[in-house]
Amino acid sequence: MSEWQQRNITEEPRLSELVEMYEDLDFDVKVETFSPDDFPGECSDCMKEDPGRYRVIYTKKKSE
């Protein structure tokens, strides 16, 4: 069984484009609220100024 994998941290309009692309590639897609505290060491300093605008995309292969 597939596990969720983090794919991107992004904002609109790219968020919707990527969700659609992953769905077209036959992935289940989950979008979560971004929290800079969840990504220590990542390049999130600029995102800390307005974290509410960003989302994290996770995907996994659809169950057969």
N, C-alpha and C positions, 0 to 999 in steps of 0.2 A: 504494500500500500504506500502511496506517495505521501511525503510530508511537505508542509508548506515551506517554500523558499522565498526569502526576501529578494525582490527584483529591483525596485527603484524607490527613491524618495523624490517626489516631484510635486508640482502644482498644476493647476489648470492653465492652459488648455491641454498640455501634454499628458496630464493624468488620464483624461477621457480617451485620448488617442491610444495610449499604452494599454489601458483596460480592454478596449475594443480589439487591439492587435492580439493580445494574449488569448482572448476568448475565441478569436478567429483561428488561432493556432491550437484550439481544443484544450485549453487549460481552464481549470477552475480558478477564479480570481477573487481575492479578498483584499479590501482596502481598509486600512486602519489609520487612526489619527497619529500624526507624528509627534513624538516627544523627544526633545534633544537629550534628555536624561537617559533614554533607552539606547542611545548611540554614542557612548563615550569613545573618544579617540577618532570618531568619524569626522568628516568635514561638515560639522553642523553649527559652527560658530555664527555664520551669517544667517542661518535658519532660526537661531535663538531669538532674533529680533522680532520675528513674526511667525512663531511656530504653527499657529492655527491655519495658515494657508497651505501647509504641506501635508501630504498623505504618503503612506508607505504601501506599496503594492507587493502582495504576496501571491505566488501561484503554486499550483500543483497539477500534475497530470490528472485528467478526469478518470474516475474509476471505470473500469471496463465491465 
